[in-house]
Amino acid sequence: MNECDAALTRAGLDRRMRLLVIVTAAIARANWPLAATAMERARDAALSRTDLEETLLQGVLFFGFPRIVTAFEQAALAWPADVPPAGGALPEDEQEHAGRALFDRIYGRNAPAVHAMLRGHHHELHDFVIRAAYGRVLTRPALPPRDRELLAVAALAALDQTPQLVAHARGARTFGATDVELRETLVTVLGDEPVVDEHLRRIG
């Protein structure tokens, strides 16, 4: 049994979400055979191709444009679109406000400190995070915030970015993710149960 199908035998995370997590982790590691298999399994299960497209677009924030261009090339082979997808963002004049509101909801009482930290590094970094990452990408309505936060956890676990992982895991909880779903997201990406348990202790 291959890695993708083995992960799909686990309980605690629905098939759709598990496949999107597998795709995310595979992109992080440039494991294109695994990404293609997960995309094919999603296609064969008649899941929404839009969910895959949104997962890849969100991946730009974590993996950069070159990696995501390759991911879209893999998607075109594994699950061709009938027509090239387009659109899906909030109206441009709503994006910054919506992005800031989403950021503040995810970070909660820590939001002012995180805003200050980003500005302290560079004002352009702060504005890019709010306007582009949150306003243009993470507020896209095709995926709900819970799903986006679980995918952020998957990406950050694969990248070993622990402080950001903790923040987005708490954000996932804010939007309704269960502790079982968080655990299964981490297990799908990391496999190593003691490492997963250590992350969960940090999340609290």
C-alpha positions, 0 to 999 in steps of 0.5 A: 500500500502506498503512502497516500492510501495508507494515510487514507485508512486512518480515522479522525480527518475526512477523506477530502481534508486528508487528501488536501493535507497530503497534497500540501505536505507533498508540495512542501517536500517536492514529492511530486509522485505523492502529490499526483497520487493524492490529486488522482484519489481526489479526482476519482472520489469526485471531490471538488477540483476547486478545493485543490485549486485553492489549496495550491493557490494558498501554497504560494504563501508557504512554498513560493511561486516556482514550487506552486507552478510545478504543483499546478503542472502536476494537477494539470496532468493528474486532474485536468481542468475543463477550462482554466480556472479564474477569479474567486477572490473578494472584491479588491476594495474589500480585501485589506479590511477582510484580511486584517479582520481574519488576521486579528481573529486568528491571532486573537489577543496576540494580534497587536504584538504580531502586527508590531513584530511584522512592522518591526521587521519591515513595514512592507512585510507587514503590509504584504502579509495583511494585503496579499497573504490574508486579504487576497488569498486567505479570505478567498471564500471557496475554502472556509477558514477552518480548512485553510488553517488546517492546511496552514498547519500542514504546511508549517509542520512540513517546513518545521516552522513551529511558532507559526504552526502553533499560531495557526493551530490555535486559529484552526481551533478558533474556526472549529477544528477539533483536537482530533483533526489537528492531531491527524493533520500533524500525523499525516504530515509528520508520521512520528507520534512523539513529534506530533505529541510535542507539537500538541503540547506547545499548542496547548 
